[in-house]
Amino acid sequence: MNRPLSSFLSIGLRVSVVLVFTLLLFSCSQSKNAENKNGASVDSIGINADQKASGEIKSDTLKATALPAAITYKGKPVKIMGWKDKLGDNLLLLTETGEFASADSAEYEDNRDAELHVYHYVKTGADWNKVATVNDQISSCPVDIVTRFIPGALFITDLNGDGIAECTFAYHLTCTGGVDNKVMKLIMLEHKNKYVIRGTTSVNVGAEIPGTMKYEAGIPERFKVFMIAKWKAFEREHYN
């Protein structure tokens, strides 16, 4: 028995709707893939669901040549990170000066200084505003100077889930003439708040020379647990 013409028209209409919907989904998928291939800028860096679960914030390593003219700093950039959070666009800049003559080097010619600096900028409207700085140094050192950020010890997170990133970094700071425990500091910045762990590295020269660690009072528990874990991950030095 032949079907009425209206039945065929109804079936054809449903097929057309399904085809149009499928094409729209494919188009959206292709558009998203194209966006992902373009790479991240400071404006596009944000937080996704997986990173919220782990506490990490999506961030990008930037070059010094990409810094806005309003960003000022002392020393040579060794790490520049950019990300986006509830405050807006963020830049974290880590710099080292290297060694230079001390103010008293005319009298003590072997004396040298070395500094390291951290700058956190947030973009408000069209302006970049400095919200936090860390400055540390060794002065008048006649022997070996160590002022360096520890490679790999830089983390951008949102551990408390408030939409404002924490920046955690660690560095060595020592004037020494031998194989000694180095002064080590691990610092977390959360906007204008600063939390610090201080101590010394542990050194293995065949036998273990233990280091020390002391954290400040008042560090929120979630931050403290994270910071202590990172301290333990980077405290040990090995010498053959």
Summary of the structure (lengths in Angstrom):
residues: 240
radius of gyration: 26.5
end to end distance: 92.4
largest distance: 113.2
contacts: 666
relative contact order: 0.10
helix: 25%
strand: 45%
